């Protein structure tokens, strides 16, 4: 009946179609289950080989040199490792890192993009951090953090949540209301998870700044005070608190002046933003010593 519907009378042609119907589904199933996925043993072997390359060309070669003064030697070692296996994301990140510290952002980003290409889950948040704090490409930083959040939720990079960096980026884009909302929610989530001691003094400072920029003086002062409870000699919230106080009649000039003097003394003692990477980059709203 089937062959009559197809109007096929030739016996050879019928036989070919019959073979096609019987054999092709089997071939499809075979191809589906024999995709080029490596067995676990092969994956383990690849990882071990990559670790050997990292050990030889990063730990025992590049790290013999100072990337601050012998950048070419550092890069040559890593290049040799990547000649062995160009898919090692960590080596690409290590090529990028000293360039960012030297403020060569575009040059470094070429290599960091490669790290993200080969291990997105590990390096995407780090790239977002670099864009936020070093390269200052805030819209792109937000995009990276939103993408990694879709993969693993609001986790941490460099001691701060992804939402912290998103809010800080909006702050730097002068989108103060957006920044305020994200800081508010992020801090509430941290409090619900770890209690009042869960959040960081820098979270509170920047939350206060998002309010300060909207001229919500009293609310800003509240957050600056909370930040100072955690880091009592923190210069930046002292200074911005003093300026916020100057907009409110109940504070005397003597109170404000006293706070400014204290802040300057703390600044001279180095009590400023104390993030590890602050030695390489000025952080948003960080006050310079004049």
C-alpha positions in Angstrom: 0.0 0.0 0.0 2.8 2.4 1.0 4.7 1.9 -2.3 1.4 2.2 -4.3 0.8 5.6 -2.7 4.3 6.6 -3.7 3.6 5.2 -7.2 6.8 3.1 -7.1 6.6 -0.1 -9.2 10.3 -0.8 -9.7 11.5 -3.5 -7.3 15.0 -2.1 -6.9 13.7 1.3 -6.0 11.3 -0.3 -3.5 14.2 -2.1 -1.9 16.4 1.1 -1.6 13.5 3.0 0.1 12.9 0.0 2.4 16.6 0.1 3.5 16.5 3.8 4.0 13.5 3.6 6.3 15.0 0.8 8.3 18.6 2.0 8.5 18.4 5.8 8.8 16.7 6.0 12.2 19.4 3.7 13.6 22.1 5.9 12.2 20.4 9.0 13.8 20.3 7.3 17.2 23.9 6.2 16.9 25.0 9.8 16.0 23.0 11.2 18.9 24.6 8.9 21.5 28.1 9.1 20.1 28.5 12.9 20.1 32.1 14.0 20.7 31.7 14.0 24.4 34.8 12.7 26.1 34.7 10.0 28.7 35.4 11.1 32.3 38.9 9.6 32.2 39.8 11.7 29.1 38.5 14.8 30.8 40.5 14.1 33.9 43.6 13.6 31.7 43.1 16.9 30.0 42.7 18.7 33.3 45.9 17.1 34.6 47.8 18.1 31.5 46.6 21.7 31.8 47.7 21.8 35.5 51.1 20.6 34.4 51.3 23.4 31.8 50.2 26.0 34.4 52.8 24.7 36.8 55.6 24.7 34.3 54.9 28.0 32.5 53.2 30.1 35.2 54.5 28.9 38.6 58.0 27.9 37.5 58.5 30.4 34.7 56.4 33.6 34.7 56.5 34.0 38.5 60.3 34.1 38.4 59.9 37.6 37.0 58.3 40.9 38.2 55.5 41.8 35.9 55.8 45.4 37.0 59.4 45.6 35.6 59.8 42.5 33.4 56.4 42.3 31.7 57.9 40.9 28.5 59.4 37.9 30.3 56.2 37.3 32.2 54.2 37.3 28.9 56.8 35.1 27.1 56.4 32.4 29.7 52.6 32.4 29.4 52.7 32.5 25.6 54.8 29.3 25.7 52.2 27.6 27.9 49.4 28.7 25.6 51.3 27.3 22.6 50.9 23.9 24.4 47.2 24.4 25.0 45.5 27.7 24.0 42.3 26.8 25.9 43.7 27.3 29.4 41.6 30.2 30.6 43.7 30.8 33.7 46.8 31.5 31.5 44.8 34.1 29.5 43.6 35.7 32.8 47.2 35.8 34.0 48.3 37.6 30.8 45.5 40.2 31.3 45.9 40.9 35.0 49.2 42.8 35.0 48.1 44.9 32.1 45.1 46.1 34.1 47.3 46.9 37.0 49.4 49.0 34.6 46.2 50.8 33.5 46.5 49.2 30.0 42.8 48.4 29.9 42.2 47.7 26.2 45.3 45.6 25.9 44.3 43.5 29.0 40.7 43.1 27.9 41.8 41.2 24.7 43.3 38.5 26.9 40.5 38.5 29.5 37.9 38.0 26.8 39.8 34.8 25.9 39.6 33.6 29.5 35.9 34.2 29.5 35.6 32.4 26.2 37.2 29.2 27.5 35.7 29.3 31.1 32.8 31.7 31.2 31.5 30.6 34.6 34.8 31.2 36.3 35.9 34.4 34.7 32.7 36.4 33.7 32.2 37.9 37.1 35.9 38.8 37.3 35.6 40.6 34.0 32.6 42.5 35.3 34.6 43.6 38.3 37.5 44.7 36.1 35.1 46.7 33.9 33.5 48.3 37.0 36.6 49.2 39.0 39.5 49.3 36.5 38.3 49.9 32.9 35.2 52.0 34.0 33.0 50.6 31.2 30.0 50.5 33.4 27.2 49.5 31.0 29.4 46.5 29.9 30.1 45.7 33.5 26.3 45.6 34.2 25.8 43.3 31.2 28.5 40.8 32.5 27.0 40.8 36.0 23.5 40.3 34.8 24.6 37.4 32.6 26.5 35.6 35.4 23.5 36.2 37.8 21.3 34.3 35.3 23.8 31.4 35.6 24.4 31.2 39.3 22.4 33.9 41.1 23.7 36.9 43.1 27.1 35.5 44.3 30.3 37.3 45.2 33.4 38.5 43.5 36.3 40.4 45.3 34.3 40.3 48.6 31.2 42.0 47.2 28.0 40.8 45.6 27.3 41.0 41.9 24.4 43.3 42.8 26.8 45.6 44.7 28.9 46.0 41.5 25.7 46.6 39.4 24.5 49.3 41.8 28.0 50.9 41.9 28.0 50.9 38.0 24.6 52.7 38.0 25.9 55.1 40.6 28.8 56.0 38.1 26.3 56.4 35.3 24.4 59.0 37.4 21.4 56.7 37.6 21.1 57.3 41.4 17.6 56.0 41.9 18.4 52.7 40.3 21.5 52.4 42.4 19.6 53.1 45.5 17.0 50.4 44.8 19.6 47.8 44.1 21.7 48.7 47.2 18.6 48.6 49.4 17.6 45.2 48.2 21.1 43.8 48.3 21.7 44.9 51.9 18.3 43.6 53.0 19.2 40.2 51.5 22.5 40.2 53.3 20.9 41.1 56.6 18.3 38.4 56.2 21.0 35.8 55.5 23.7 36.8 58.0 22.2 39.4 60.3 23.3 43.0 60.8 27.0 42.1 60.8 26.6 40.5 57.3 27.1 43.6 55.2 30.3 45.5 54.4 31.1 49.0 55.4 31.6 49.9 51.7 28.1 48.7 50.8 26.7 51.1 53.4 29.0 54.0 52.2 27.9 53.7 48.6 24.3 53.2 49.6 24.6 56.5 51.5 26.1 58.1 48.4 23.2 57.0 46.2 20.9 58.9 48.7 23.3 61.8 49.0 23.2 62.4 45.3 19.4 62.6 45.4 19.7 65.1 48.3 18.1 62.7 50.8 20.4 64.2 53.4 19.1 62.6 56.6 18.8 59.1 55.0 22.3 59.5 53.6 23.7 60.4 57.1 22.0 57.3 58.6 23.9 55.1 56.1 27.2 56.9 56.6 26.8 56.4 60.4 26.2 52.7 59.9 29.3 52.5 57.7 31.3 54.3 60.4 30.0 51.9 63.1 31.9 49.2 61.1 34.9 51.2 60.2 35.1 54.2 62.7 38.0 56.0 61.1 36.7 55.7 57.5 37.4 59.1 55.9 35.0 59.1 53.0 31.7 58.7 54.9 32.9 61.3 57.4 33.4 63.9 54.7 30.2 63.2 52.8 28.3 63.2 56.1 29.7 66.6 56.9 28.5 68.0 53.6 25.1 66.4 54.1 24.9 68.0 57.6 25.6 71.4 56.0 22.3 71.2 54.3 20.3 70.6 57.5 19.7 73.5 59.9 19.9 71.5 63.1 23.6 70.9 62.7 26.0 73.7 63.9 29.0 74.9 62.0 31.2 73.8 64.9 29.9 70.2 64.6 30.5 70.1 60.8 34.0 71.7 61.1 35.0 69.3 63.8 34.0 66.3 61.6 35.9 67.7 58.6 39.0 68.1 60.7 38.7 64.5 62.0 38.2 63.2 58.5 41.3 65.0 57.2 43.4 63.5 60.1 42.1 60.1 59.3 42.8 60.6 55.6 46.4 61.5 56.3 46.7 58.3 58.4 45.6 56.3 55.4 42.1 55.4 56.7 40.4 55.4 53.3 38.8 52.8 51.1 40.8 49.7 52.0 40.0 47.3 49.2 42.9 45.2 47.9 42.8 46.8 44.5 42.7 50.4 45.8 46.5 50.4 45.5 46.0 50.2 41.7 42.8 52.3 41.2 40.9 55.2 42.8 37.5 53.9 43.8 34.4 55.9 43.0 33.9 58.8 45.5 37.3 58.1 47.0 38.9 61.4 48.3 42.4 62.3 47.3 44.8 63.9 49.8 45.5 67.5 48.8 
